[in-house]
Amino acid sequence: MRVLILGAGGHGLVVADILLCAHRAGGVAVPIGYLDDAPTLRGQSRLGLPILGPLEQLDGVPHDGVIVAVGDNATRQKLYEQLRQRGERFATGVHPRSVIASDVQVGPGTMVCAGAIVNPGSVVGQNVILNTGCSVDHHNCIGDHVHIAPGAHLGGDVSIGEGTLVGIGATVMPQRQVGDWAVVGAGSVVHSDLPDKVVAAGFPARVVRNLAMEE
């Protein structure tokens, strides 16, 4: 399966490394290069893979699947939905040094980075980033377009809504729910449920911004 990586920034290189490591371990997905709109990147390569041109050249590059390698959740969601409507097939990248229980469901386009752990009964949505060394305990529900940042930890029976960012080193206690398009600050500890479209930070995490009111 020939996979194009959409984005050649820092996260794009992480995605490429995941796919390369997985292929060496016997995976069927083979990364063939990047597409990126930054003109300064044209003709360069990253991790031995060429930067083939801007995103508008997608149809001109033979491929079997794509991965949206963009860290920002809203941008990644917008591009993912545009491509899905066009009928693109989305690859899923799972680093061979991650641990995923046998019954876990992982949606298309999702990246599971090195050291990530997902325990039994969990469901991970589409276009999700489970970043380096994060842990998702049993019976979690992770919505589409979520980013669980490096070193973040989710207890059992946790629900994370669509598009939410759980920041670096944050902890969500068991049986807590975090709404859609929320942000949990780095190092925060979520003891109580959080609604949609808020920024919460601290120990315990408290709402410090209401994003819905700023729209």
N, C-alpha and C positions, 0 to 999 in steps of 0.2 A: 504494500500500500504506500504510494508516493504522497508524502504530506508536505504541504506548503505552510510555513510559519508566517503569520501575518503580524509583523512587528519585529524589528531587529534591535530593540533596546535591551536593557538589562534583563527584563523578564523574558524576552525572546531568546536570549542566550540560555537562560535556565530551562526553557521549554526544549530548545535544541539538545541540551545535554541530557535531559530526561529521555528524549526519543532515541538519541544515540546509545545511551547506556542500556535502554530497554531492547534495542535492536541487537546489540552485542549479546544480550542475555537470551535471545531467541524470539523477540517480538517481531511482528509482521510489519509494523509501521517504519518507513524509512524517510527521514527528513531530506528534502531535496534542495532547500534554500529558503530565503526570506523574501517577502515583499514589504517595503517600507517607503512611506512618502517623503522621507527626509532626503533632499537632493545630495547632501554631503556624503551619504552612504553608498551612492551608486558605484558599482564596480568593485566594492570591497567584499570581504568575506569575514565570517565569524565562526569560530570552531570548525573551520574547514568547509563551511557551507556558504555559497555565494548569495549576495544580496542582488536579486534579479531585477529590481525595479520598483515602481510605485504600485499601490494596491489596484489601480485601474487596469493593470496588465494581468490581472488574475486569469481572465479567460484565455490569455495567450500562452499560459504556461501549463503544459500537460500535468495533471495531478489527479489523485484519487480522493484526497481529503485535505482539510485545512484545520488549523488551530489558531484561534485569536489570542495572540501573545501580548496583551495589553493589561497593565496592572490596574488602571482605574476602572472601577466596576461599571459606571454608567457608560463610559466609552466602549468598554468591552461588550456590554449588553447590546448597545445600539448596532455595532458592527455585526455581532452574532445574529441578531434578528434580521438584518438586511440580507446576510448570506443565507440564512435558513429559508427565507422567502424565495431566494433564487434557486433553491434546491441543492445547495452545497452539502456535502457529507462532512461531518466533523469527527476528527480523530480524538482519541482519549490517550493521555500520556500518564503512565504510572511508573515511577522510578523503581528499579528492582530492589532498592534498599528501603522501600516503604513497606508497611505491613497493613494489609487489608483483609478483614475476615471474609470467609468464603461466601457468606450470604449477603454481603453489602452490595447495594445497588449504586452504581456510579453512572451519571448521565454523560451524554456525548459532549465533547469539547472540554472536559474537565482535566485539570492537571493535578497530579498527586506527586509532590516533591519528595526528595530524599529525606528519610527519617520520619515521615508522616505516618501516623497510626490511625486506623479506622476500625473500631470494634464492632462486634456482631449486632445485627438488627438495625444498622444505620442506613439511611438513604441520602445520597449526595446528588444534588440536582445537576442541571446542565451548565456548562461554561463556568465552572467553579474553580477557584484556586485553593488547594490545600497546601500551604507553603511549608518551607523547610522545618522539620521537627515539631510540627503541630500535632495535637492529639484530639481525636473525636471519639468519645466513649460510646458505650452501647446505646442503641435505640435513639440515636440523634436523627433529626430531620434538617438537612442543610438545603436551603432554597437555591433556585437558579441564580447565577451571576454573583454568588457570595465569594468573599476572600477571607479565609482564615489565615492570618499572617504568621510569620515564623515564630515558633515557640508558644503559640496560643494554645490553651487547653480548655476543652469542653467536657463537663461532667456527663453522666448518664441522663438520658431522656431530655436532652436539650433541643430546642427548636430555634433555628436561625432563619429569619425571613429573607425574602428575595433581595439581592443587591446589597446586603449588609456587609460591612467591614468589621471584623474582630481584630483589633490591632496587635502589634508585636507584644508577646508575653502576657496578653490579657487572659483572664480566667472567667469562664461562665460556670456557675455552680449548678449542680444537678437539678433537673426538672424546671429550669428557668426557660423563659421564652423571650427572644429578642425579635422585634418587629422588622418590617420591610425597610430597606434603604436607611438603616441606622448605622451609626459609627460607635464602636466601643474603643475608647482610647487605649493607647499602649500601656501595659502594666496594670490596667484596671481590673477590678474584681466585681462581677455582676452577681449580686445576691438577690435582687428582685427583678421581676419581669420589666422589660423596656418596650415602649410603644414604637410605632412606625416613625421614621424620619426624625430621629433625635440623635444628638451627640451626647454620650455619657462617658464620664471619666471619674477616676478616683477609687478609693478603697474605704467603703464600698462605692461602686459606680453610681453617680448621680447625674441627672440630666443637666447639661450646661448650655445646650443650644437646642432650639426647636427648628429644624430645617423646614418643616411644613409651613411655618409662619413666614419664612424668608422667601418662599417661592412667589 
